[in-house]
């Protein structure tokens, strides 16, 4: 098999590692890319989505917003609740607008931090089949959830792309990801990977295989989960009377804000006090104060005291 998307031995090792009971990943459907962004760009190109429309959460990952703009892809925002994309709203879009795909981050969403339950995922699969929509499951943070529901490639293998990136689970410098690709687009994905990054980096894919075979990668992931739990405990302590959205082992959280909030002023005030956050302005497709909030990252600072100080500053200034 062509080494553009990783040599076959590495793909066999990765496929076995990513398989679940009853849901076997085939090495033929697994392709190595140069990180999550490269994987997403390759999917957009392989599926011929340039010039078409993709349905996304009303608040979605800013990387997909920027990439869509460069590839002339129109993003259609779909209403969300605490469990993610609302099926009734998705069906309404499918019946009234010409869309080609749905982009989701269903497990520890970025930035909203929810994990979509299985029944919601099944409802979305049903609608995707009804309107012949592709599904793109971007699993950047799913490694932090030890009991994540089945991904969309498991639930709808004929139409779902799935991205697993190692830049978060191992280290930011390991620009490698795996893509599970439906059969119809497997030849196209190799061409897209060749054009966008000249193929995967064999040094990294080989390294990941060694980490998998030695069980070291699982130990690294488990240690990252444990550390995230410690940091979330600090959040719970500081934000004890403040509503927020997070997961027990997440390295980020979402702080909803009242619709009346002056988000730009809050961002500037926090920055002046030494705290950098990303606001809902960076993640929204259209202006809608209903989804106002800020994303707070916990992974960039190692000192617990500094994390507590930053969260305290946010708590004291959030009502601006």
Secondary structure, DSSP 8 states (H G I E B T S, - for coil): --GGG--HHHHHHHHHHH-BTTB---GGGEEEESSHHHHHHHHHHHTT-TTSEEEEESB--HHHHHHHHHTT-EEEEE-EETTEE-HHHHHHHHHHS---EEEE--SS-TTT-----HHHHHHHHHHHHHTT-EEEEE-SSGGG-TT----HHHH-TTTEEEEEESTTTT-TT---EEEE--GGGHHHHHHHHHHHHSS--HHHHHHHHHHHHTTHHHHHHHHHHHHHHHHHHHHHHHTTTS--B--TT-SEEEEE--TT--HHHHHHHHHHTT---EEGGGTBSS--GGG-EEEEE-SS---HHHHHHHHHHHHHHTT-
